Amino acid sequence: MSKWDISPSGVGHVVSTVGDVMTVLNDIITAYSQDMEGAAKAAGTLAPGGADGANKGQTGLVAAGIAEFLRESAEELQFLGVRMGKSVNGAVEATVAYRDGDLEMAAEAQHRAAGLVQPDMPDGWKAGRL
C-alpha cells in the first residue's frame, strides 16, 4: 500500500521559493508593461510632423495595435498571478490538513490506549513489570 510522505518543512521551502519567483514575475510584468508603452510611443503617428506640438497625444497604427494587444493580454497576465497564488495557498492548506490529520490520529490512538481495561492481575503486580 502506498503512503503519504509530506514534509511540512519541505512544503514551506517550496512555497518560499515560489513566493520569490512570484516577486520576480511581478517585476518582469511591470517592466514588460513599461517596455510596451515605450514601444508604442516610439512607433510614431500618422500625423504630419509626428506626435509633437499640435499633434501631441496622437498615436499611429502600430501604437494602436500595441495598446490593443496589451488590453487583450492583461487578463491572461493577471490570471498567472492569481493561479500561482491559489496553487500556493492550496498546497499550504493541504499540508496543514495532512499535519492536523496526523495529530488527530495520534491523539485518538493515545486515547484508545489509555482507555484499555486491564485484566485482573495478581496482587503486587504493577504495569510495566513482568
C-alpha positions as CSV (number, residue, x, y, z in Angstrom):
1,M,0.0,0.0,0.0
2,S,1.3,3.4,-0.9
3,K,1.6,6.1,1.8
4,W,1.8,9.8,2.0
5,D,5.2,11.3,2.5
6,I,4.7,15.0,3.1
7,S,7.3,17.1,4.9
8,P,5.7,20.4,6.1
9,S,9.2,22.0,6.2
10,G,9.8,20.8,2.7
11,V,6.5,22.3,1.6
12,G,7.4,25.6,3.4
13,H,10.7,25.7,1.5
14,V,8.9,25.2,-1.9
15,V,6.3,27.8,-1.0
16,S,9.0,30.3,-0.1
17,T,10.8,29.6,-3.4
18,V,7.6,30.1,-5.4
19,G,7.0,33.3,-3.5
20,D,10.4,34.6,-4.6
21,V,9.5,33.6,-8.2
22,M,6.2,35.4,-8.0
23,T,8.0,38.6,-6.9
24,V,10.4,38.3,-9.9
25,L,7.4,37.6,-12.2
26,N,5.7,40.7,-10.9
27,D,8.8,42.7,-11.7
28,I,9.0,41.2,-15.2
29,I,5.4,42.0,-15.9
30,T,5.8,45.6,-14.7
31,A,8.9,46.0,-16.9
32,Y,7.1,44.4,-19.8
33,S,4.2,46.9,-19.5
34,Q,6.7,49.8,-19.4
35,D,8.6,48.4,-22.4
36,M,5.4,48.0,-24.4
37,E,4.4,51.6,-23.5
38,G,7.8,52.8,-24.7
39,A,7.4,50.8,-27.9
40,A,4.0,52.4,-28.6
41,K,5.4,55.9,-28.1
42,A,8.4,55.2,-30.3
43,A,6.2,53.8,-33.0
44,G,5.2,57.2,-34.1
45,T,2.0,58.6,-35.6
46,L,0.3,59.2,-38.9
47,A,0.0,62.9,-38.2
48,P,2.1,65.2,-40.3
49,G,5.1,66.3,-38.4
50,G,4.9,63.5,-35.9
51,A,3.3,63.4,-32.4
52,D,4.8,66.7,-31.2
53,G,3.3,70.1,-31.0
54,A,-0.3,70.3,-32.3
55,N,-0.4,66.5,-32.8
56,K,0.7,65.7,-29.2
57,G,-1.0,62.6,-27.9
58,Q,-2.0,61.2,-31.3
59,T,-0.9,57.7,-32.0
60,G,-0.3,55.7,-35.1
61,L,-1.5,52.3,-36.2
62,V,1.4,50.4,-34.6
63,A,0.8,52.1,-31.3
64,A,-2.9,51.4,-31.5
65,G,-2.1,47.7,-32.2
66,I,0.3,47.5,-29.2
67,A,-2.4,49.1,-27.0
68,E,-5.0,46.6,-28.2
69,F,-2.6,43.7,-27.6
70,L,-1.9,44.9,-24.1
71,R,-5.6,45.2,-23.4
72,E,-6.3,41.7,-24.6
73,S,-3.3,40.1,-22.8
74,A,-3.7,41.9,-19.5
75,E,-6.3,39.5,-18.2
76,E,-4.1,36.5,-19.0
77,L,-1.2,38.0,-17.2
78,Q,-3.3,38.7,-14.2
79,F,-4.6,35.1,-14.3
80,L,-1.0,33.8,-14.0
81,G,-0.5,35.6,-10.6
82,V,-3.9,34.6,-9.4
83,R,-3.4,30.9,-10.3
84,M,0.0,30.9,-8.7
85,G,-1.4,32.4,-5.5
86,K,-4.2,29.9,-5.4
87,S,-1.9,27.0,-6.0
88,V,0.5,28.0,-3.2
89,N,-2.4,28.6,-0.8
90,G,-3.8,25.2,-1.8
91,A,-0.5,23.5,-1.1
92,V,-0.3,25.1,2.3
93,E,-3.9,24.3,3.3
94,A,-3.4,20.7,2.2
95,T,-0.2,20.4,4.2
96,V,-1.9,21.8,7.3
97,A,-4.8,19.4,6.9
98,Y,-2.4,16.5,6.5
99,R,-0.4,17.5,9.6
100,D,-3.6,18.1,11.6
101,G,-4.9,14.7,10.5
102,D,-1.7,13.0,11.7
103,L,-2.0,14.8,15.1
104,E,-5.7,13.8,15.4
105,M,-4.9,10.2,14.6
106,A,-2.1,10.1,17.1
107,A,-4.3,11.7,19.8
108,E,-7.1,9.1,19.0
109,A,-4.6,6.2,19.3
110,Q,-3.3,7.5,22.6
111,H,-6.9,8.0,23.9
112,R,-7.8,4.4,22.9
113,A,-4.6,3.0,24.5
114,A,-5.3,4.9,27.8
115,G,-8.8,3.5,27.9
116,L,-7.8,-0.1,27.8
117,V,-9.2,-2.2,30.6
118,Q,-6.5,-4.1,32.4
119,P,-7.5,-7.7,33.2
120,D,-7.4,-8.9,36.8
121,M,-3.8,-9.3,37.8
122,P,-2.2,-11.0,40.8
123,D,-1.6,-9.0,43.9
124,G,1.5,-6.9,43.8
125,W,1.6,-6.7,40.0
126,K,2.4,-3.3,38.6
127,A,2.1,-2.2,35.0
128,G,5.4,-2.2,33.1
129,R,6.9,-5.0,35.2
130,L,6.9,-8.6,34.0
